[in-house]
């Protein structure tokens, strides 16, 4: 992946932190040597890789401006909403007395 680095100490980067598939932080995090994805494909690839490896979208996602961070945070929450809706539909369709077990996810805690 070809990502740029925030090297200028005056440049802010924006961080979206996701834990247990929920956005818990959307903030300006200052400058640093952190890789910032430049394209939607790079961000989507990071998100898809986290989901493939960990069974959840948990992680830290960095953006060059607040608008991109906000859009991404919204998309993350819409993703979770779609998962919940899918499970709700399954449960609502169950016959009386039927059982349901959702697939287990490994969603590992990361600092």
C-alpha positions in Angstrom: 0.0 0.0 0.0 1.3 3.5 -0.9 0.6 5.8 2.1 2.0 9.2 2.9 3.3 10.2 6.3 2.4 13.3 8.2 5.8 14.9 8.8 4.9 18.6 9.2 4.5 19.4 12.9 1.8 21.9 12.1 -0.3 19.3 10.2 -3.2 17.7 12.0 -4.3 14.2 11.3 -7.6 12.9 12.3 -8.1 9.6 14.1 -11.1 7.3 14.1 -10.8 4.6 16.8 -13.1 1.6 16.6 -13.5 -0.9 19.4 -16.0 -3.8 19.5 -17.1 -2.6 16.0 -18.2 0.7 17.4 -16.7 4.1 16.8 -15.4 5.3 20.2 -13.2 8.2 19.1 -13.2 10.8 16.3 -10.5 13.4 17.0 -7.7 15.5 15.8 -4.6 13.7 16.9 -1.8 16.1 15.9 1.0 15.4 13.6 3.3 12.4 13.6 5.0 9.7 11.6 1.8 7.8 11.2 0.8 6.4 7.7 -2.3 8.2 6.3 -4.2 6.4 3.5 -4.6 8.7 0.5 -7.4 6.8 -1.2 -10.7 5.3 -0.3 -9.4 1.9 -1.5 -6.5 2.1 1.0 -8.9 2.7 3.8 -11.3 0.1 2.6 -8.4 -2.4 2.4 -7.4 -1.7 6.0 -10.9 -2.1 7.2 -11.4 -5.3 5.2 -8.1 -6.8 6.4 -9.1 -6.0 10.1 -12.4 -7.7 9.5 -10.9 -10.7 7.8 -8.1 -11.2 10.4 -10.0 -10.3 13.6 -13.7 -10.8 12.7 -14.4 -7.2 13.5 -13.5 -3.7 12.2 -11.6 -2.7 15.3 -8.6 -0.6 14.7 -7.2 2.9 14.4 -7.9 4.7 11.1 -6.1 7.9 10.2 -7.2 10.7 7.8 -5.8 13.9 6.5 -9.0 15.9 7.3 -11.9 15.9 9.6 -14.5 15.4 6.8 -13.0 12.2 5.6 -12.8 11.0 9.2 -16.4 11.8 9.8 -17.6 10.0 6.6 -15.5 7.0 7.6 -17.0 6.9 11.1 -20.5 7.1 9.7 -19.7 4.2 7.3 -18.4 2.1 10.2 -21.6 2.7 12.2 -23.8 1.9 9.2 -21.8 -1.4 8.7 -22.7 -2.3 12.3 -26.3 -1.2 11.9 -26.5 -3.6 8.8 -25.1 -6.5 10.8 -27.6 -5.9 13.6 -30.5 -5.5 11.2 -29.5 -8.8 9.5 -29.5 -10.6 12.9 -32.8 -9.0 13.9 -34.4 -10.2 10.7 -33.3 -13.8 11.4 -34.5 -13.7 15.0 -37.8 -12.2 14.0 -38.3 -15.0 11.4 -37.7 -17.8 14.0 -40.6 -20.1 14.8 -41.8 -20.2 18.4 -39.4 -22.3 20.4 -36.7 -22.2 17.7 -33.1 -21.5 18.8 -30.6 -19.2 17.2 -26.8 -19.0 17.6 -25.0 -16.2 15.8 -21.5 -16.9 14.4 -18.7 -16.2 16.9 -16.3 -13.4 16.3 -12.8 -13.2 17.6 -12.7 -9.4 17.9 -9.4 -9.2 19.8 -8.7 -6.3 22.1 -5.9 -4.1 20.9 -4.3 -1.1 22.5 
